């Protein structure tokens, strides 16, 4: 990560020159270096429109000091120094300007050399008032004095403009600042005092405009101030006469001698110029004589031309005769050429007919090819139609079966309603309502008791009984008893204790009630890297947001090569560029926030999309109406999202409980890892937060930085909001390698963020065997069995197939060798990572019955997956089956990532050392 750059303070003294001042401040705002602060000292002038000045400076810090009376340049400069906080201090008069690289040139130099003070060169720019345009018009430019530093030179002449020099703050304090006894030359006096303590470094680069615009209003040019300048010059010499040592006097004598020599050289030059003027006069007389001779020659030439004209007349008469003969010849040639043209026309017609014939033949061939293609398409459509007919017949048969079953059910229900037992049951319901009134504590306690017994009966079902035996066989009876105890303890907690997570629902409003927030400006911070074609749509949607005063977009790009930066600039976003090696999730977002001007911050990702033009205003309403400092919202996946991402999003919404409604999150009681995880939820897909709160906390870590921020906020007593009624469009179609890296990073990082997460110990050699065996089960037994399933199939039937294979797979043997091969369901990156992680595998060391955890972990995860699939699909066809196959591999990948993280996190020193290269590989680019 880059070291923080030093703060630079630029002091500007001004009085009643607002238009000139704006030009000077614009040159400061255009500096390529940051951070910079501006100390603006109004020396007794009329007040300044500060809002306009702040708009000119953009994100730069402004400190404005207005003095009641005019106190002079020296006193105003000292006031500026007292209010400056930068490591380096520079000055700029309100009628001069800086080139964009001025600050960076000086700071980079001072940070890399041993000199304490440095200065650059200036360019003299002459301007005059143009009465037609009522503006200053540039008339000339020339370089200002450029000299390397010599103390003797500085004693007799100030050749360094004050705006071209940077001082460390402590040097100004040591030298004594400006002497307020001087009306002019106060800067020369300060430079002499500083130079007597330390030499200056001269940077031979022009970085400023030294503007000369008025001989009456500028002290440095005005004739009326010449006496003042002369008196100040004498005062300078008197004050510093102790510095005129023998070496300085020698330098002055040498300087005077050089000046006299230059004077004599000028006199000699003038004498030579006078001699050259005499020579020019002599040459002029010679030229006049030659002009007379030339006039005589021109008369002779005219006489000869007259004789030539007479001869040409005779020649022309002969040419007339020749022309008649040539005309006759041309007539014959024209007739011959006409015949030849007719012949060529006939040849061209013949060639055109040949070309047309060939073209017709080519068209015929194309039509034959198109006909064959259409026939192939027709056959394909016929096959698709047959499949649709088969599916339709199957659906019709299923519908008929269900209709028959429904009729039978209605008949049974009618018999039940007419039966004595039903009438007795209705009486029982009335007795229940009398004993356990609706919404009473007794009613709720009874419901929970029934739920526990219902759960117990479900656990005793045949399918769960087989899964329990599978768990006991692979994890032992003690582990099974502990798991059952945990489930029943959780049920008891729900029955006899209040929930550990408050579920406070805040008042909802319709979109029409969102309102307009005149005082709200939102800065949207988006880190980018090759954002893709949808990025422009994201920027456009943000710029069209309604209901707030303004939206500012800050794009922090880390080396995109697909035009992302150009798109951001074209759409008017503020672009901050960093190198890819400097990127981390926290650094990029913190940097973007430092460039933001809004009173609220909205952190987003490059592939999200607001669902409406009032989306930001709805986030504002959630914060302002509910006393919270930050809000995130649910994610609405795109159509092309993969099955595992949908399952994870669905389960996460249930875990966070926003499937039941919008929530206000606060510090939970009691505070457990689960309750902190639920109540500290912020997401950088869309994290809207008060700017002053974010500046206090900021982001940490390179992963889960948003969750870390949310946990810190609720633990410090702040409330957050989590919305399900408002969403953001965002999803991914990720390969196996992504889920491996993601779950590894999550299980490495979460213990740092949430205290009290139980340790899970996994031995690396044991895990290698487990991964190889489970992959072998997936790629052989499971895929083979799924390929034999008759389609369409009910989700519950397919769930039984998958669970049976996973539970019976322990009978298989470990493979002799492990090679992921070219399995089309996994990506190349995942194969590479899998080979790296399982490199120590040897079948002999893994012999014996399977005792791993991955199969049971996958079994539990697929139970959740099929719960989602059953609620989503009635029947599964080929496409859905392929999705489930891919999902199995991705579940395997994420379980491997989690187990490997436990292995590295909780292993001994030898294990950590062995897994260090794998840890670095998996954490890179997450």
Buried (B, 14 or more C-beta within 10 A) or exposed (E): EEEEBBBBBBBBBBBBBBEBBBBBBBBBBBBEBBBBBBBBBBBBBEEBEEEEBBEBBEBBBBBBBBBEEBBBBBBBBBBBBEBBEBBBBBBBBBBBBBBBBBBBBBBBBBEEEEBBBBBBBBBBBBBEEEEEEEEBEEEEEEEBEEEEBBBBBBBBEBBBBBBBBBBBBEBBEEBEBBBBEBBBBBBBBBBBBBBBEBBBBBBEBBBBBBBBBBEEEBEEEBEEBEEBBEBBBEBBEEBBEEBBEEEBEEBBEEEEEEEEEEEEEEEEEEEEEEEEEEEEEEEEEEEEEEEEEEEEEEEEEEEEEEEEEEEEEEEEEEEEEEEEEEEEEEEEEEEEEEEEEEEEEEEEEEEEEEEEEEEEEEEEEEEEEEEEEEEEEEEEEEEEEEEEEEBEEBEEEBEEEEEEEEEEEEEEEEEEEEEEEEEEEEEEEEEEEEEBEEEEEEBEEBEEEEEBEEEEEEBEEEBEEBBBEBBBBBBEEEEBEEBEEEEBEEBEEBBEEEEBBBBEEBEEBEEEEBBEBEEBBBBBBBBBBBBBEEBBEBBEBBBEBEBBEEBBBBBBBBBBEBBBBEBBEEBEBBBBEBEEEEBBBBBBBBBBBBBBBBBBBBBBBBBBBBBBBBBBBBBBBBBBEBEBBBBBBBBBBBEEBBBBBBBBBBBBBEBBBBEEBBBBBBBBEEBBBBBBBBBBBBBBBBBBBBBEBBBEBBBBBBBBBBBBBBBBBBBEEBBBBBBBEBBBBBBEBBBBBBBBBBBBBBBBBBBBBBEEBEEBEBEBBBBBBBBBBBBBBBBEBBBEEBEEBEEBBBBEEBBEBBBEBBBEBBEEEBBEEBEBEEBEBBBEBBBEBBEEBBEEBBBEEBEEEBBBBBBBBBBEBBBBBBBBBBEBBEBBBEEBBEBBBBBBBBBBBBBBBBBBBBBBBBBEEEBBEBBEEBBEBBBEEB
